[in-house]
């Protein structure tokens, strides 16, 4: 069996809701649409969660401004992202098509549109320097395990256009 040779980067909590601020989880484990990615044979690269890695699981909810003001937080994000960029480039060298990234709307670190999150600011800068695709999709704030709504349609369009 041959691999599909497509890959996507995803925000950490898409595959692991345990990293989310306690009480703000929207799924029991992973978001259900991850199954769609897997069933299509799309490889998944999970971005790190700087919120969890720097402040732990029992952290309070914080804003973009609060994360951006943490000493060395941006530099920690840059360091965490370097191996991710290297992985994407290594896969591309093997003939894989990098589809883009799936983020989390209104997240202080993983938002892409509007106020871009700290982690995503660094990720997109690294992607541009490495000449990597910057297509993206965001999980809306209303999305949950029990209410996928029109997000699945948007996901399919994102995957089809690539």
C-alpha positions as CSV (number, residue, x, y, z in Angstrom):
1,X,0.0,0.0,0.0
2,X,1.4,3.4,-1.0
3,X,1.0,6.5,1.3
4,X,-1.2,9.3,0.2
5,X,1.8,11.7,0.3
6,X,-0.2,14.7,1.6
7,X,0.3,16.3,5.0
8,X,-1.2,19.0,7.1
9,X,-0.1,20.7,10.3
10,X,-2.6,21.1,13.1
11,X,-2.8,23.0,16.3
12,X,-2.0,20.7,19.2
13,X,-5.4,20.7,20.8
14,X,-7.1,19.4,17.6
15,X,-5.6,16.0,18.5
16,X,-5.3,16.5,22.2
17,X,-8.0,18.4,24.1
18,X,-6.2,17.6,27.3
19,X,-3.8,20.5,26.6
20,X,-6.6,23.1,26.6
21,X,-7.3,25.3,29.7
22,X,-9.3,23.1,32.0
23,X,-13.0,23.8,31.5
24,X,-12.7,25.0,28.0
25,X,-12.4,21.6,26.3
26,X,-14.7,21.0,23.4
27,X,-14.1,17.3,22.9
28,X,-13.3,14.2,25.0
29,X,-10.0,13.6,23.2
30,X,-9.4,14.7,19.7
31,X,-11.7,16.8,17.5
32,X,-13.9,14.4,15.5
33,X,-12.8,15.9,12.1
34,X,-9.3,14.4,12.7
35,X,-10.9,11.1,11.6
36,X,-11.7,12.7,8.2
37,X,-8.0,13.6,7.8
38,X,-6.9,10.1,8.7
39,X,-9.6,8.4,6.5
40,X,-8.3,10.4,3.5
41,X,-4.8,9.2,4.2
42,X,-3.5,12.6,5.1
43,X,-0.5,12.7,7.4
44,X,-0.8,15.0,10.4
45,X,2.0,17.0,12.0
46,X,0.9,18.2,15.4
47,X,2.2,21.6,16.3
48,X,3.4,22.1,19.9
49,X,1.3,23.7,22.6
50,X,3.4,26.5,24.1
51,X,0.7,27.3,26.6
52,X,0.8,23.8,28.1
53,X,4.6,23.4,27.8
54,X,5.4,26.8,29.3
55,X,2.6,27.2,31.9
56,X,1.3,23.7,32.4
57,X,-2.2,22.2,32.3
58,X,-3.5,24.0,35.3
59,X,-2.9,27.5,33.9
60,X,-5.5,30.3,33.9
61,X,-7.1,31.5,30.6
62,X,-4.9,34.2,29.2
63,X,-5.1,36.7,26.3
64,X,-2.8,37.2,23.3
65,X,-1.4,40.3,25.0
66,X,-0.6,38.3,28.2
67,X,1.2,35.6,26.3
68,X,3.1,38.1,24.1
69,X,4.3,39.8,27.3
70,X,5.7,36.7,28.9
71,X,9.5,36.9,29.1
72,X,11.1,34.7,26.3
73,X,7.7,33.3,25.3
74,X,8.1,34.2,21.6
75,X,11.6,32.8,21.6
76,X,10.3,29.6,23.1
77,X,7.7,29.4,20.4
78,X,10.4,29.8,17.7
79,X,12.5,27.0,19.2
80,X,9.5,24.7,19.4
81,X,8.6,25.3,15.8
82,X,12.0,24.7,14.3
83,X,11.7,20.9,14.2
84,X,8.2,21.2,12.8
85,X,9.5,23.3,9.8
86,X,12.3,20.8,9.4
87,X,9.8,17.9,9.3
88,X,7.6,19.6,6.7
89,X,10.7,20.3,4.5
90,X,11.9,16.7,4.9
91,X,8.5,15.3,3.8
92,X,8.4,17.7,0.9
93,X,11.9,16.4,-0.1
94,X,10.2,12.9,-0.2
95,X,7.5,14.1,-2.5
96,X,4.8,15.0,0.0
97,X,2.4,17.8,-0.7
98,X,2.0,20.1,2.3
99,X,-1.6,21.3,2.3
100,X,-1.3,24.0,5.0
101,X,-2.2,24.4,8.7
102,X,-5.4,24.1,10.7
103,X,-5.6,26.6,13.6
104,X,-8.0,27.5,16.3
105,X,-10.0,30.8,15.8
106,X,-9.6,33.3,18.6
107,X,-6.9,31.3,20.4
108,X,-4.2,33.5,22.0
109,X,-1.6,31.2,20.3
110,X,-3.3,29.3,17.4
111,X,-5.6,31.9,15.9
112,X,-4.7,32.7,12.3
113,X,-7.3,35.3,11.1
114,X,-8.0,38.5,13.0
115,X,-5.5,38.8,15.9
116,X,-3.1,36.1,14.9
117,X,-1.9,34.0,17.9
118,X,1.7,34.3,19.1
119,X,2.6,30.8,18.0
120,X,1.0,31.3,14.6
121,X,2.8,34.6,14.0
122,X,6.0,32.7,14.4
123,X,4.9,29.7,12.4
124,X,3.8,31.8,9.4
125,X,7.0,33.8,9.6
126,X,9.1,30.6,9.5
127,X,6.9,29.1,6.7
128,X,7.5,32.3,4.6
129,X,11.2,32.1,5.2
130,X,11.2,28.4,4.2
131,X,8.9,29.1,1.2
132,X,6.3,26.8,2.6
133,X,2.6,26.9,1.7
134,X,0.6,29.2,4.0
135,X,-2.9,28.0,3.2
136,X,-4.9,27.6,6.3
137,X,-8.3,26.7,7.9
138,X,-9.5,27.6,11.3
139,X,-11.7,25.7,13.7
140,X,-14.4,28.2,14.7
141,X,-15.1,29.1,18.3
142,X,-18.5,27.3,18.1
143,X,-17.1,24.0,17.0
144,X,-17.4,21.1,19.4
145,X,-17.5,17.3,19.4
146,X,-21.3,17.5,19.4
147,X,-21.7,20.4,17.0
148,X,-19.6,20.2,13.9
149,X,-22.0,22.2,11.8
150,X,-20.7,23.5,8.4
151,X,-17.1,23.1,9.5
152,X,-16.9,19.7,7.8
153,X,-17.9,21.3,4.5
154,X,-15.1,23.9,5.0
155,X,-12.6,21.2,5.8
156,X,-13.5,19.3,2.7
157,X,-13.1,22.4,0.5
158,X,-9.8,23.1,2.1
159,X,-8.6,19.6,1.4
160,X,-10.0,19.5,-2.1
161,X,-8.4,22.8,-3.3
162,X,-5.0,21.5,-2.5
